[in-house]
């Protein structure tokens, strides 16, 4: 079973390290998206075209279909890649992925992406970003991520046509207290996919660190084993 794990915005592949350990699959891969971690930020900013190229590179030597799990931004990239690569994806699972972008939703997210506010109100989180992406680069990454989200709100990439092009089974997971992904928006998107289910995690907010990993691993394993058994 080939598995690819995709991290969220402002993360690196280390964000999903405990998930990878818990899955205990020999063919579990992960990557760090362009502009994140030790990778230099592109001069023209972040883009999903670059992220999809990162996935291309990670899977270029994989011959069989792959199960892709994406957290938050990683889930958005996973769905885009599945739409563009029918037949190469066994399934897609997203967790906490914001699938519906509105001007109001964008402003809510942009308020969280102010480096000065981060340093003042969530200093431990800011220090973690500095450690993950470099003390001189993390603030620019936050700004570029805000630009990426602004572009998504202006011109969403997961249009109805793109969603309809996804042929593989999809599982959309969201926390019942997630104010970023929003359970109602997740359900709305599921209805536009050919073969999709929704799982709502109880008493769970957006941060990956708050997710019950034992529950997540159990559900992922059941979903993937069900696909392989068909």
Number of C-alpha atoms within 10 A of each C-alpha: 14 18 23 20 24 29 25 24 18 18 21 23 18 15 19 21 14 10 15 20 10 14 17 9 12 10 12 17 16 21 17 22 25 21 25 21 23 13 13 12 17 12 7 7 16 21 18 19 12 16 22 19 14 16 20 14 12 15 18 9 8 13 9 13 16 21 25 28 26 24 28 24 23 26 27 22 28 26 27 22 23 25 21 13 14 14 14 18 23 22 26 26 26 27 28 30 27 22 25 20 20 13 10 9 16 19 15 13 15 16 12 12 18 14 19 12 13 17 13 10 11 12 14 12 12 20 15 14 21 16 12 19 22 17 13 9 19 24 20 15 25 19 15 20 20 22 16 16 21 19 15 19 18 12 11 15 18 19 15 12 12 16 20 14 18 26 19 22 19 25 21 24 24 32 23 18 16 19 16 23 24 21 24 11 16 24 19 13 19 18 13 16 20 15 15 20 16 19 16 18 19 12 12 17 20 21 14 17 10 11 18 13 14 11 10 17 15 12 15 16 12 12 19 19 12 10 14 11 7 5
